[in-house]
Amino acid sequence: MEAGEETPEFRKLTDGESRALLERNHVGRLAYSFKDRVGITPLHYVYSEGFLYGRTGPWYTIKPGVKQSALLHNQWVAFEVDEVEDLFSWRSVVVHGAFHSLLPDYPEDQELRDHAIELLRTIIPATFREHDPTPFRDMLFRIEVQEMAGREARPATPGDAERDEGKA
């Protein structure tokens, strides 16, 4: 840091702040593992009542079909959402949970599929309709939020250094 620059402040977000960040954003990154590889894929989502709902299609981050194979063999995933204003002004939430595909061939998934489509249409009204902008994303899913942790960085405010020195 340059002379005169203050050390930024870092803090944990409350559960309410973390949920609010998930609710107001709709693009995040899904991290998953398979054998000796870790993949990460950006995608659209909607957060609702403890679940992340989204859709995806063929993933080519490592090689074709790896994402689907990975998620069929290991349902435990991480999902990250960020709000970044600048280098020391950001908020981030990381979710850990179980990934569940909502398959069209399983009648027991139909109600969840309908719910997922209804939620996704709040951000992309043409989801699974004639003018769908991403028709190749035909795999619906939901992630059960089992752990959630949020953090925030913000520029130091004047006087923080003096207060911090007094705590030492």
N, C-alpha and C positions, 0 to 999 in steps of 0.2 A: 504494500500500500504506500502511496505517496505521503510525504509529510503533511500533516494537517487533516488527512482523511481519517474518519472515525471507523472503528470496527463495526461491521453490521451486527444487528441483533438477530438471533435465531430462537425460535420457540416452537413448542408442540402446539398443533391445533387441537381444539376440543373436539369431541365426537360430533357435536352439533355443527361446528365450523367445517369439519371434514365432510359430513353429509351434505351440507349446503354447497360445497365446492363440487361434489359429484353431481348434484342436482342441476347446477347452472351450466355445466359443461357437457359436451356431447362427443368429444374425441379423446380417446385414451390409447394406451398401449398395453396389449396383452402379452405377457411373458409366459412361456411354457418350456418344458424340457423333454428331451427324448434321447435316450441312450447317453451319448457323450456330448450332446449339443444342447444349446439353449437358443430358442427363437424368440423374437419380439416383433409384434405386428401392430401398426396403428389401425384403429377402426372406430366407427361410430357406435354409440351406446346411449341408453337411457337408464338412469338409476331410479328405482322405485321400490320402496318398502323392503330394504335389505337385500335387493338383488340388482345386478347389472344385466340388462337385456341388450342383445346386439345381433348382428348378422355378419356373416363372412362368406367367403367363397374359396376357391383354390388358392392356397398360399404357396408362394414360390420363394420364401425367404431362404431356405436351405436347398431344397429340391422339391419338385412337384409331389404333392401328397403327404409330405412329412408332417405338416401341421395337423391334418386330420388323424394320421396314425398316432402322433404324439398325444393328442387329446383323447383318443380312444384308450390308450394304454396308461395314461397318467392324468387324472382329472384335476390335479392340484395346480393352480395357476396363480400368478400375480398380475395385477392390473394397476397401471399408474395414470394419474391425471394431473396435469400441471397448469398453472396460470403464471405466466412470466411477463413481468413488465420491464425489468432490466436485470443486470447481473446480480444485484443484491436486493431485489424486490420481487419476490415470488412466493407462491404457495404450491404445495404438492401433497397429494394423497396416494398412498399405496394400499391396495386391498389384496388380501390373500383369501382364497376360497376355492370352492369346487366348481368346475366347469361342467355344465350339462347341455348336451345337444338336444334340441327340441325337434325330433324327427317326424317328418310327415307320414311315415309308414306306421307310426305307433299311435293308435287311437287315444291312449292315456296321455299323450303329449298335446292333443289337439287344443284343449282349453288354454294351456300355457302358450302354445303357438299363437292362438288368436289374441291373447293378452299382449304378447311380445310385439305382434304386428300393430296392434292398436297404439302401443307406446311409441314404437318407432315411427309411426305416421305423424306423431306430434312434432318430429324434427324433419322428416322427409315424407310429406304427404303422399307421394307416389309409390311408396314402398309396396312391392308386389302388385303393382298396377301397370297399366299399359305404358305409361311414360316413366317407369322406374329408371332413375339414373344409373343404378348399379344392379341390373338384373342377374348378373353372374354371382352375386352374393346371395346364394339361396339357402345357406345353412343358418338357421336361427339357434341362438343359445341363450343361456342365462348363467350367471355366476352368483353363487350364494356367498354373500359377504360374511366371512367368518372372523376375519381380523382386519382392522383398518387403522392406519396411522397417518397423521398429517403433520407437516412441518411448514414453517414460514420463515423467510428471511426478509428483513427490511433495513433500510439505511438507519444508522444510529441517529438519534435526535440530539441536538445540542445539550450538553450537560451530562450525557450518559457516562463519559469517561470519568468525570469528577465523582459521580455517584458510585461507579464501579470501584474506583480507587478507595472510596470510603468504606467499602465492604471488605476490603482485604485485611 
